[in-house]
Amino acid sequence: MELEWSMRAAALKVAGKLLEAKLNDDTSDYHGQACQCSCGGTAVYRGRRAKTFVTVVGEITLERAYYYCHECGSGFYPRDRTLGLSSGLLSPGVEKMVGASAAMVSFEESHELLEELANIEVETKEIERTAETLGKGIAKDECSHVPVREPPRATMYLGLDGTGIPMRHEALEGRVGKQPDGTAKTREVKLVSVWTAESNDKEGNPVRDKGSVRYSAAIESAAYVEKDESPSDFALRVEREARRTGFENAHRQVIIGDGAKWIWALAYELFPHGIQIIDLYHALETVSTVAKKIFGVESEEAEQKAQSWRAQLERGAIDELIAALTVLEDQHPEATTCIGYLETNRERMRYPLFRSLGLCVSSGVEEAGCKVAIGTRLKRAGMHWTVEGANAIIALRCNRLSHRDEDYWARRNAA
């Protein structure tokens, strides 16, 4: 195996030298002593200049014609534009590798993977810079490229959720949080997921279709739309994703989330005819947690009550569950809080009806989405983010997890 890797490294080195020689022998990037600048002015030839780039076959040093425009005060290299080398030290092929690896693992791990698997040496800081630049480009593209999916699907699901990520001190100044002193350690990422569930399990229950989930997320406001003159940034993100995936044209629009008020305010505003469902697993966890708080985490009575309350919830016996909690209100404020949760979300907890309509009442997509799309990459030990850096990597990761990489690169290369 070691011999194989050595031979591969030697072959890449030879290939790199051949590519370097071929490109440097070609002087077609010389357009005469003057040529037109993109600003419309005249750029003057200032000779050939060398620069070393990292490519998929290793480092190569290119001699390129350089033109300078006095009218706009900037210079350019025609060859860099032709080869897609204008953004920095990396070739487009290596940029794609960096984007793919940095979307999934830390910048340091990305550096190690590129070196180990592709025999490419890219400094960790350059990987960070390139990944964030790519992420910003993807985030901009996400706002402008919103194709409409046709034809409409019978049923589609849209989930909304949020999760906190650790931030640098400067990104938290003035923010109220849950720390003992009232400060914050995190900022919340808002996530929208869209998926289909046209498959069934062995019992005939609908299950999420493999590979159907699409993600979009960012640290941005999800303020109640009806209170603002214009939609919040996250509301606009949800609208774009609904259009992009075809959710807005689905015959049945199902919105799944937990009990957060901002979720349902957004759902009412954007999808007034949608079917709203409190994620069953979240609801079951809520009543179980209340039972443990009232009767003790390790007590047998807590487990018995939790089982009974979960069964009532699943069969739609909300009144029975509220009656059981009402008896405990005087001594346990947790019971009062849970009653309010059940009353507020009663219509979203009609699980027997939803199942009779062939709907998923919980897919785990949102909970898994916060972990898969956000937590796994941005909530690792020792990580602290700026808002700009976090949003760039979130865009990069969501784009990859949503299988939109190739479409993005096709649009970028065509630009």
N, C-alpha and C positions, 0 to 999 in steps of 0.2 A: 504494500500500500504506500509506504514512504517513497519507494522508487517511482510509483505511478504519479504521485504528487510532484515529485521533482521533475519528471518528464513533462508534466502538464505546465509547470511553471516555466520551464525552458521553452516550451512551444509557444506560450503566450508572449514571452519576451521577444522571441524571433518575430512573431506576428506583429507585435508592437513596433519593432524597428522597421519592418517592411511597410507598415501603414504610415509611419512617420516619413519615411523616404518618399513614398508615393505622393503624399500630400504636399511635401515641401518641393517636389519636382514640378508640381502644378502651380503655375503663377497666374491662373485665369482670374484670381481675385484682384488683379491689378486692372483698374478701369481707366487708365490714362492719368495724366497729371492733375486732372480735376474731374469730379463727378457730383451728381446731385445729392444733397443731404435730405433726410426725411423732413426737415423743417422747410424745405423748398429752396434753401440757399445753395451755394456752391462750396463743396468740400475740396480741399487741396491735398494732394498726395504728399506724405511726409516720410516715405521709406517703408522698409519692412521691419517688423519687430517680433521678437520671439516670446513665447509664453508656454509653460509646461502645463498640460492638462492630464487629469486622471481619466482613463478610458477603461472599457471592459477588458482590454488586452494590456493594461498597465499604463505607466506614464509615457506620454509622447510630447516632444517639444516641436511646436509649429512656428514657422516663419510666416507672418501674415502682413498683407498690405495695410497701411494705416492712413486714414484720411481725417483731416481736421477742418471743421467749418467755423469760420470767424463770425458768421452771422448769429449762430446760436451758442457758440463757445464750447462745442463738444466734439469729440472725435469718435470714430467707429472703425471696425474691422469687417469688411464685407464677408470674409471667410467665416468669421465667428457666427455671423447671422445665418449663413448658408448651412453650416454644420450644427446649428443650435447650441453654440458654445458661449453665447452672450451673457449667460447668467453668472458665470464664475469659473471655478477651476475644474468642474466636473462635466463629462460628456453627458448627453441625454440618457444614454444607457445606464450610466452609473447613477445619475439622478433618480431614475426609476427604481434602481436597486435600493438606494438610500430611502426613498419614499416608502417602498414596500417593507423594509426592515424596521425603520423608525416608527412606522405606524403600529407595529406589533410589539416591539421591545424597546428598552431604554436606548439612549444614544450610545452609551458605552457598549452595550451588548450588540448594537447594530455595527459598531466599529469592529468588534471581535468577529461577528458573523461574516462580514464582507471579507475580512482578512483570511478567515479559515476556509470559507466555502468558495470564494471567488478569487482569492489571492490578490485582492485589491486593498491598498492602504489608503484609508481616508481618515483624517484626524477626527476625533470625537466632536470637537467644536465645529468643524466644517459640516459634519453630519447634522448637528443641531441647527446650524444656520440654514442648510439646504432644506431640511425637513420642514422648518417653520416657514421658509419662503414658499415651498410647495403647498403647504397647508393653507397659507394666505391666498394663494392663487386658486386653490380648490374652493375655498370659502367664497371668493368673489364669483367664480364660475357657477357655484350653487345658486347664487342669487339671480344670475342672468340667464342661465340655461334651464328652462323649465318646460320640457316637452310634455304634451298631453297624451296619456296612454289610451289607446283604443283597441278593441271595443270595451265597454264597461263590464265589470265583473258583477256577479249576482250578489256576493257578500264580501266585504272587506273589513278589516279590523285596524283601528288606530289606537295606539296606546300613548299616554302622556305620563311622565314621571320626572323626578329630579333627584340629584345626588350631590353631596358636597365634596369638593376636592381641596387638598391643602394648598394654601397660597403663600406667597412671599409677604413679608410684613407690609410693604408699601401698597400692596393690593387690598389691604384690609383696613387701612386707616379710616377711622370714623364710622366703621360698620359695627352694628350691634350683633352680638352672637350669644352662644349658649355657655360660654366659659363663666366660671364663678364671678369674675370681675366684669361680666357683661360684654366682653370683647369677642370677636370672631376669629376662628382659625381657618375657616373654609369659605368658599363661595360656591353657590349652587349652580350646577350644570342642568339645564332643562333639556330633556330628551323626548323626541317624537319618534315612534316606530310605526311602521305600516306593514301588514302581512295578510296572507290568505290562509284559510283553513278548509280546503275542499276535500281533504283526505279524512279517513275515519280510522279509529282504532278497532281492536277486536270486538269491543262491545258496541260498536257503531257510533261512538261519540266523535264529533269533529275534532281534529287535531291540526296544529299548525303545519302548513306545507313546508317541507324541507327546502331551505334556500330561498324562501319567499320574503324574509324580513329585510326591510330597508330602514336605515337609521339616519337621523339628522339631529345635531345637538350643538349647544353653545352656552357659554355663560352670558345670558342676556335676560332682559326683563320679560316677565309673563304677566304684567299688570292686567287687571280686569279690563277687557276691551271696552265695555260700556261706560267706563269712567273716563276714558281718554278721547281726545278729539280724533286721534288716529290709532290704528292697531299697534300693539306692542311689537317689538322686534321678534319675540318668539311666536306671537300670533301669525306674523307674516311668514315665519319659517314653517309653521304648521300648514298654512295655506299652500305654500309652494310644494311641500311634500305630498299633500293631498292631491294636488294637480299632477305632479310628476308621476306618482304611482297609480293614478286613476281612482283613488279613493273618493274624490269629490263626485265622480260619476257612477259609483257603485249603487246598485239598486237598494241594498241594505248596508247602511253605514253603522258600524258598531264601534263605540268608543269605550275603552277599558282603562281604568285607573284606580287609584286608592281614594281616600276621603279628602284629599287636599282641595280646598275651595277654588284655587286658581284653575285646577283642571276642569272642573265642571262649568265654571264661568266661561272658559274658553270654548268648551264643547257646545254650550248653549248658543254662543255668539256665532261660531263658525259652521256648526252642523246642527241646526235647530230641529231637524227631523231624524237625527241619529238616535240609535238605541244606546242608552248609557248603562254600563254595567260596572259595579264595584268588583274588582278582581276578587274571586272567591277565596283564593289563598290568603290574600290580605285580610279579608273579613274574618276568616277562620282564625288567623293569627291574632287579630284584635281581640276577639272574645276569649281566646285562650290566655292571652296576656292579662286581661282583666281578672279572670278566674284565679290566676296565680297571685296577683297583687292582693286580692281579697282574702284568699284562703291559705296563702303561703306557697312559695315556689315548690317545695318538696313534698307538700301534703297530699295524701291520697284523695282528700275531699276536693282539692283543686283540680286534680286530673278528672275526677268523676263529673264535676260541674262543667269543666271544659268540654268533655265528650258530649254531655247532654246539650250544652248550648250550641256546639258545632252542628249537632244533628238537627236541632231546631232551625238553625240558620240555613242549612242545606235544603231542608224540605219546605222552606218559605214560611215557617211559623214565627214570624217576627213579633206578633202580639204576645205569644207565649214567652218568648225570650225577654221581651220588655217587662212583662209581669214578674218574671223571676228576678230580674235586676231591680225592679221597683221596691221589692221587699228589703233590699240591702242598702237602699239609698241613704237612710238616716245615718248609718255608721261608716259608709264607704263612698266617698266622693267619686271614686273611679266608676262606680255603678251609674251615677248620674251622667258622667261624661260619655259612657258607652251607650246609654239610652239616647242621648242627643245624637250620637253618631248613627244609631239605627233609625231614628225618626227621620233625620235629614236624608238618609240614603235608602229609605224604604223601597222606593220605586226602582232603584238600581240593584236591589237584592232579590228580585223575583226569579230566583234560580230555576225552580221547576218550569216556569213559563219559558224562560230563555232556552232551556234544554229541549222543551217540546217544539221550539221553533228551529231546532238544529243548530243553535249557536254555541260557540265556546263561551264558557263563563270564566275561564282563566287559562291562559296559555303559558304563563311564566315568562312571556316575551319581555315585558317591561322590567320586571325584577332582574331577569338575566341580562337585559339590554344595558341597564345601569352598570352591571358588573362587567359584561363583555365589552361594551363600547367605550365605557368610561373608566371604571374602577381598575380593571386589569392593567391598563396602561398608565393612568394618571394618579393612582392612589397608592403607589408602591412606597415602601419605606424610604424616607429621606428626601422624597420629591416635594418641591414647593414651586408653584407656578406664578407667572404673571398672567393677567387676563389675556393679553395678546398671544403669548406663547401657548397657553392652554387651548385657546380657541383654534389656533393653527393646527395643533396636533389632533384635537378632536375632529376637525374637518378632514384631516388626512386619514384618520382611522375609520371614521364613519364612511368615507368614500370607498375605502378598501373593503370593509365588512359588507357594504351594500353592493359589491361587485360592479362598481362604476369606474374603476381605474382606467380600463382601456378606452372607454368613451371619453374620459377627460383628456387623456394623452392624445387621442385622435383630434379633438378640438383644438388643443394647444398647438399641435404640430401643423394644423391647417391654418392657424392664425397668421 
